[in-house]
Amino acid sequence: MVFWFIIEHTMLPIFFLVVLGYFLDKKFHLDVKTLSKLMFFLVIPSFIFTNIYTTQFPATSINIIAAIAIFMVICFVIANIVGHIRHYDAAMLESCRNAFMFNNTGNLGVALIIIDLSHDPFVVNGQTPYLAEAMVVQIIIFMIQSISLNTLGLYQAGRGRLTARDTLSVMFHMPLLYVLAAALIARYVGWDAKDFFLWPIMDMASKALLPLAMVSIGAQLSQTKIQWLDKDVWIVSILKMTALPLIGLAMIYLANAFRPSTFTAVSATVFLILIYCAIPTAVNTALFAIEFDNNPDYATQVVKNTTALSAVSLTFYIFLGHILFV
């Protein structure tokens, strides 16, 4: 049931938006560059500000943050190994790093948590007592991924085609860093940002992230010459959907062995098994590639492949998480 529920309520809506973008481009010849500008200068900044401002971070979040950092370093090393074996140039290596390091936790994570933890064996007397803990873990993962993706990921995407100085210049001319700083300052000084006249606009714009991002990917796919047997795309896709979740599983056991109770049953199930390691590549990596013209075809196909494969891999790892941790 979980398998079909994921397909019907998570995967099909996402693929519908991608297909919609594909046919809209075929009909109206959409300007993908314009769509990406809209994402970078309105939708993503609004999304980052509203989520950082409204998220409450518990003291135990340090364990999750540390695990994310370690996992991202492992992904970085794996990307370098793949790049060395495949003899990638600098631009392709940066695209490969982004494909491995950043996951689509925001678009899929919440839906998957609600689906999984709203059913047995997590239901007690008709209630879902574990859902709140799971959502806190998801929010922390999502915020760290968003911050790192929109800083390090943006830098790596631009660094593939520009010098380090030029890439930093581009980054500092985009609103993402300033919006991040503004959200943190607003929280620190206790300013009620919801009374600010721009809050309703930011709130509405942030809700457009998923549909606009997926339509943009569909339009890019329409303009991309798909290489169905591209070895580089499949290397990342297969490793990301098979090896990385197993590495995450090993990290959970090692963490609990050296420091017992580092991961609870819920945080272990949700953290690296359910919504992090087994999640497909972040859509924004393809948008960054489009923005900087850094192997956009490769980046777009990786997002497409990993999203398609996740329909099977996510079901398997959710099931595995239930066996091991519940």
C-alpha positions, 0 to 999 in steps of 0.5 A, a space after each residue: 500500500 505504501 508503494 502505491 500511496 507514494 506513487 499516487 500522492 507524491 510521484 505522480 503530482 511531481 511528474 505531472 508538473 514536469 510533463 506540463 512544463 515539457 508540453 508548455 515549452 513545446 507549445 509556447 517555447 518557454 524561456 528557461 533562463 527567465 524562469 530561473 531568474 524568477 526562481 532565484 530572485 523571488 521564489 527561492 529567497 521568499 522560501 528561505 526567509 519564511 522557513 528559516 524565520 518560522 523554524 524552531 531548532 531544538 538543542 538535539 539538532 547538533 547531532 543531525 547537523 553533524 551527521 549531515 556534514 559528515 555525509 556531505 563530505 562523504 558524497 564530496 569524496 565519492 564525486 571526486 573519485 567518480 570524476 577522477 575515474 571518468 576524467 571529468 573536467 572542472 565544470 563536469 566535476 562540480 556538476 557531479 559534486 552537486 548531484 551527489 551532495 544535495 537532495 530533494 528533501 524539501 519537495 518530497 520529505 514532508 509528504 513522505 513523513 506524513 505518509 509513513 508516520 501516519 500509518 501503523 506501526 506509528 499510530 497509537 490509539 488513533 493518534 500519531 505521537 511520533 509525527 512531531 519528532 519526525 517533522 522536527 528532524 525533517 525541518 532541520 535536514 531541510 534547512 541545512 540542505 537549503 543553506 548549503 545548497 544555496 551557498 556551496 551548491 551555488 558556488 560549485 555550479 558557478 565555479 564550473 564555468 567561472 573563476 572563483 572570484 567571478 563566482 563569488 561576485 555572482 553569489 554576492 549579487 544574488 539575494 540568497 545570502 542577504 535573505 538568509 542573513 535577514 532571516 537569522 537577524 530577524 529571529 535574533 532580535 525578535 522582530 515580528 516579520 509577519 507584520 512586515 508588509 512583504 510577508 504575505 508576498 513572500 509567503 505566497 511566493 514560497 508556495 510556488 517553489 515546487 510547481 515553478 521548479 518542476 515546470 522549469 525542469 520540464 521545459 529544460 527537458 523539452 530543450 534537452 537532447 536526452 541521452 538515455 544511455 549516458 553512462 555519467 548520468 547512470 553512474 550518479 543515479 545508481 550510486 545515489 539510489 543504492 550505495 548512499 543509503 547504505 552508507 547512511 545506514 552504516 553511519 547510524 549504527 556507528 553513531 549509536 555504537 560510539 554514543 548510544 541513543 544518538 539516533 532514536 528509532 524515529 530519527 533514524 528512520 526519518 533522518 538518513 533512511 527515509 528522507 535524506 540518503 534515499 531522496 533524489 537529487 535536488 531540483 535546484 542543482 539543475 536550475 543552478 546548472 541552467 543559470 550558469 550554463 554548466 552542463 545543464 543537460 547532465 544535471 537535468 537528466 540526473 534529477 529526472 533519473 534519480 526521481 524516477 528511480 526513487 519510486 522504487 528505492 524509497 519504498 525499499 528503504 522505508 520498508 528496511 527502516 521499519 524492519 531495523 528501527 521499529 
